[in-house]
Amino acid sequence: MRSKFKRLFAVIGLTAFLALPAGAAWAEDPVALDPATKIVDAAGVLGSQKGEVQDAIKKLGADHATVLHVVTVKRFENPADREAWSDAVAEKANLGSNALIFAVATETRQYVLNKGGSKITAAQIENIKSKAIGPELANDNYAQAAINTAAAIGDAAGGGSGNVPGDGAGAAVLVGTGVVAAGGAGAYLYFRNKRKKAAAGQAANASYGPQGAELDPLASLSIEELRRKGGSLLIEADDAIKSSEQELMFAQAQYGDSAVGNFTKALHEAKAHLSESFKLQQQLDDHIPDTEEQQRTWLGEIIRRSEAALASLQEQKADFDSLRELEKNAPQALAAVNAGAREADSKISSAEESLTSLRARYAESALTQVSDNILQAKERLAFVQNATATAQQKLAEGEGSLAAVAVRAAEESLHQTNVLLDAIAKVSSNLDEARSSLESAVVDTSQDLAQARAMIQSGAHPELAGPVAGVENALAQVKAEIQGGKIDPIATLQRVETAHQSLDQALSGIRDQQEQARRAQASLQQTIMSAQAQISATSDYITARRGGVGTEARTRLAESQRNLDYALSIARTDPVTALTYAQQGHALAAQAAQLAQADVDHFGGYANQGYGRGGMFGGGGGGGLGGAILGGILINSILNGGGGAGWGGGHSDGGGWGGGDFGGGDMGGGWGGDSGGGGDF
């Protein structure tokens, strides 16, 4: 194979090779590239600027679907020819056509910029050498040379001559701060600058105000336009995070936590931005009227934070693609999916039995969120079979990239199959636990009720008569339902707790502080359990049907989790306040469930419309296409005619990580092309 790569690069600017002194032991075999950081600093010259180099590489991948590997060694050896050396490095890593290598030998003061099969021209390479590389290496500024090289390649990939934006200084500052680390404001400025560049020809009209002051790009939008934009971005970011979580799970299992540390950090940052966005959306959705200024402020923050959430994932896209190298490993990944599908298929019958058993014991209202899970699981599993068959076909036809896309779709559909089946077991456990807790709650409420009655009879506290009557009525209804047969234990438990809390409030002026805290702690545990069960069930419901669920349900769910998290954080120190937050968490999760179910009910017609346009997965309504659309696996492919972009993410995010929207990886395919560049310094 080496002969295939050896002459893929014509040398631009030939330089003399400096022979090693006799007995020197500086031989540097072709290195193994790092798929996560894209940096191998064997010579140890990047120092504290290594993070800035990595940021520049990430930005190049996110903006231009182009991967740059930076390598420093002491000498090019085994082979000694720099082009042959970098060819061997590329062959060893099985780099794709969108990857370049910038390698520097510090002892011999040589470098090579191999462009592989990229579309960077010889003239652009020459310009990158003279503007980005040469001046910095001449002063031993190795890190800045790499930073400038990434920026100049980005300029070339974007149609420029291969210059360093802002003659190097500006680029260094931009990547030094890092879009991800900069948070919402940094990400907003990053996207704003991209929009400004795209609209440079119209700057005199809407982009700038008097004295050249830049206007807020959202200022010209109406409240309704801001709502639409914010809602769309919220869904896009939420779905991108869900897809990313699954990708991260796969990578962690295969490569370990340390190999995916950067992506884990980006995912946490994206979640933080999204959590704040959902919090603001909840404020907009509540019953309290908001001024136009408040709406504009909050909607603008939602838009910017959602963009920041997407940016923090986007920054890692090229790294993640190369880490998984799904195209190269498609056969192995396909075998794993097939094995997982067989295992999931074997779980269906036991899940059906479990659901039948639940229907015999509990009211149908308790099973709403899992009532069609068996049907949906069979749909997803049918699509797994569809997608794996497509992947096999594409592999046989030598279309590795399309095979990888199909495998990715199969992986996501298999994940949703397991979510749907496992949700039945979780609901069963939650209902059984709630049934057991209900019995204790009824006993506790009855005891407090007896205490309150005794106080009334003694004539000490006649004001308790009203609350006592209300609790007596609620408790009588609950006992009648329990004796009548099938109930919804989670909802019934919540009713008992609500009634009990009204009595607690009436007794709050009578009981001492210690007794109030004890009672709040007991009630808190029940409420937390109910909230956790509702949140878990609703989260599973949305995950497996995310193609049909809109912003409102997702907002309520995020807010419910935030309230519950806070309740848990103060449960020991302030159980009374924690109880309030846990109650709010449960109420919001119940609202999210209702909204999500309503969204899915209205989504059926749209899903049916997409059956005939399944792209490479076929049409006509078979092969699990309907389930794949509802699951958000095929939304983007259907709307775009079955192209090769990502396959996850309901609505508009393109989701998944199969290639396309978020920049490129450097996996598979080998290098092609006929031009590279080397030099001395």
Disulfide bonds with the S-S distance in Angstrom:
none
